[in-house]
Amino acid sequence: MIKKLLPVILLVVGTGAGIGAGTFLGSGEPKKETEGTEKVEKADKEKKEKPTESKERDKGKKGEGGGFEYLKLTKQFVVPIVEDEEISALVTMSLSLEANSAITETFYAIEPKLRDGFLQVLFDHANTGGFDGAFTHSDNLGTLRKSLLEVAKKDLGDDVSKVLIMSVSRQDT
């Protein structure tokens, strides 16, 4: 009986600890959203004043990585690993997107839909054994990043250039 309850208890405790830590430490996301809005307004103003110079400057920034912003998904992903119809482990992941700074507001507006798509990819990855063995191997994580990027581009378009895995851990039960 306790073997069946242990994974559920660990899931609840882990989720609660993550939420508590996030609340205590603060996420800072609204500040990023405001900064992104200010950047968009400034870019719009520059385009109206000097359209040719602004376009050339933006091209240079994108090539140097300056035209992109890192958008962090507000919560970690928790993925159960199921073996023999029981939860044998939990994988937690934190993800961010490298994207054009102009889509910051759109990103936060559709984050629930994006999280749903990412969770489906993570569940599929777990069900095919992607989090077994040497799950941090670069080929394995590269495949996962590619699948996550496809979902991000489906929802946000070509303004997203990369999915960054900020942290990943596996806790066996």
C-alpha positions as CSV (number, residue, x, y, z in Angstrom):
1,M,0.0,0.0,0.0
2,I,2.7,2.5,1.0
3,K,4.7,1.7,-2.2
4,K,1.7,2.9,-4.3
5,L,1.3,6.1,-2.2
6,L,5.0,7.0,-2.1
7,P,5.2,8.3,-5.7
8,V,2.0,10.4,-5.3
9,I,3.3,11.8,-2.0
10,L,6.6,12.7,-3.6
11,L,4.9,14.3,-6.5
12,V,2.7,16.5,-4.3
13,V,5.6,17.4,-2.0
14,G,7.9,18.2,-4.9
15,T,5.3,20.3,-6.6
16,G,4.5,22.1,-3.4
17,A,8.2,22.8,-2.7
18,G,8.6,24.1,-6.3
19,I,5.6,26.4,-6.0
20,G,6.8,27.6,-2.5
21,A,10.3,28.3,-3.7
22,G,9.0,30.1,-6.8
23,T,6.7,32.2,-4.6
24,F,9.4,32.9,-2.0
25,L,12.1,33.8,-4.5
26,G,9.8,35.6,-6.9
27,S,9.9,35.0,-10.6
28,G,10.4,38.5,-12.0
29,E,8.4,37.7,-15.1
30,P,6.2,40.8,-15.0
31,K,9.3,43.0,-15.0
32,K,10.5,41.2,-18.2
33,E,7.2,41.7,-19.8
34,T,7.3,45.5,-19.1
35,E,10.9,45.6,-20.3
36,G,9.9,43.8,-23.5
37,T,7.0,46.2,-24.0
38,E,9.3,49.2,-23.6
39,K,11.7,47.6,-26.1
40,V,8.9,47.2,-28.6
41,E,7.7,50.7,-28.2
42,K,11.3,52.0,-28.5
43,A,11.8,50.0,-31.7
44,D,8.5,51.2,-33.2
45,K,9.5,54.8,-32.4
46,E,13.0,54.3,-34.0
47,K,11.4,52.7,-37.1
48,K,9.1,55.7,-37.6
49,E,12.0,58.2,-37.2
50,K,14.7,56.4,-39.2
51,P,13.4,53.3,-40.9
52,T,16.6,52.5,-42.9
53,E,19.0,52.9,-40.0
54,S,16.8,50.9,-37.7
55,K,16.5,48.0,-40.1
56,E,20.3,47.8,-40.5
57,R,20.8,48.0,-36.7
58,D,18.2,45.2,-36.1
59,K,19.9,43.0,-38.7
60,G,23.2,43.4,-36.8
61,K,21.7,42.7,-33.5
62,K,20.0,39.5,-34.6
63,G,23.4,38.2,-36.0
64,E,25.1,39.0,-32.7
65,G,22.2,37.7,-30.6
66,G,21.2,41.2,-29.3
67,G,17.8,41.2,-31.0
68,F,16.7,38.1,-29.0
69,E,15.4,37.8,-25.5
70,Y,15.3,34.8,-23.2
71,L,11.7,34.0,-22.1
72,K,11.5,31.7,-19.2
73,L,8.5,29.5,-18.7
74,T,7.2,30.3,-15.2
75,K,7.0,26.8,-13.8
76,Q,9.0,23.7,-13.9
77,F,7.7,20.7,-15.8
78,V,7.3,17.5,-13.8
79,V,7.2,14.3,-15.9
80,P,6.4,10.9,-14.3
81,I,8.4,7.9,-15.6
82,V,6.0,4.9,-15.6
83,E,7.3,1.3,-15.5
84,D,5.1,-1.7,-15.0
85,E,2.1,0.6,-14.5
86,E,3.8,2.3,-11.6
87,I,5.6,5.6,-11.3
88,S,9.3,4.7,-11.0
89,A,10.8,8.2,-11.2
90,L,10.0,11.9,-11.6
91,V,11.9,14.1,-14.0
92,T,11.7,17.9,-13.5
93,M,12.8,20.4,-16.1
94,S,13.0,24.1,-16.5
95,L,12.8,25.6,-20.0
96,S,13.3,28.9,-21.6
97,L,13.0,30.2,-25.2
98,E,15.3,32.3,-27.2
99,A,13.0,34.5,-29.2
100,N,12.5,37.9,-30.8
101,S,11.9,40.4,-28.1
102,A,8.8,41.6,-29.9
103,I,6.8,38.5,-28.9
104,T,7.2,38.8,-25.2
105,E,3.5,39.7,-24.5
106,T,2.3,37.0,-26.9
107,F,4.5,34.5,-25.2
108,Y,3.0,35.1,-21.8
109,A,-0.5,35.3,-23.2
110,I,-0.3,31.8,-24.7
111,E,2.0,30.2,-22.1
112,P,-0.7,27.8,-20.9
113,K,-1.2,26.4,-24.5
114,L,2.6,26.3,-25.0
115,R,3.0,24.4,-21.7
116,D,0.4,21.9,-22.8
117,G,2.2,21.2,-26.1
118,F,5.6,21.0,-24.3
119,L,4.1,18.5,-21.7
120,Q,2.8,16.3,-24.5
121,V,6.3,16.2,-26.1
122,L,7.9,15.5,-22.7
123,F,5.4,12.7,-21.9
124,D,6.1,11.1,-25.4
125,H,9.8,11.4,-24.7
126,A,9.4,9.7,-21.4
127,N,7.2,6.9,-22.8
128,T,9.8,6.1,-25.5
129,G,12.5,5.8,-22.9
130,G,14.1,9.2,-23.5
131,F,14.7,9.7,-19.7
132,D,16.2,6.3,-19.1
133,G,19.9,5.6,-18.8
134,A,22.2,8.4,-20.0
135,F,19.3,10.8,-20.6
136,T,21.5,13.8,-20.5
137,H,23.5,12.7,-23.5
138,S,23.7,15.5,-26.0
139,D,22.1,13.5,-28.8
140,N,19.2,12.6,-26.6
141,L,18.7,16.2,-25.4
142,G,19.2,17.5,-28.9
143,T,16.2,15.3,-30.1
144,L,14.1,16.6,-27.2
145,R,15.1,20.3,-28.0
146,K,14.1,19.8,-31.7
147,S,10.7,18.4,-30.8
148,L,10.1,21.2,-28.3
149,L,11.1,23.8,-30.9
150,E,8.6,22.4,-33.4
151,V,5.8,23.0,-30.8
152,A,7.1,26.5,-30.0
153,K,7.3,27.5,-33.7
154,K,3.8,26.1,-34.3
155,D,2.4,28.4,-31.6
156,L,4.8,31.4,-31.9
157,G,6.1,31.2,-35.4
158,D,9.6,31.8,-36.6
159,D,10.3,34.4,-33.9
160,V,11.5,31.5,-31.7
161,S,15.0,30.3,-32.5
162,K,15.9,27.9,-29.7
163,V,14.5,26.0,-26.8
164,L,16.9,26.1,-23.9
165,I,16.9,23.4,-21.2
166,M,17.8,25.3,-18.1
167,S,17.8,22.4,-15.7
168,V,16.8,18.7,-15.7
169,S,16.9,16.2,-12.9
170,R,15.5,12.7,-12.3
171,Q,14.5,11.4,-8.9
172,D,13.9,7.7,-8.7
173,T,11.3,6.4,-6.3
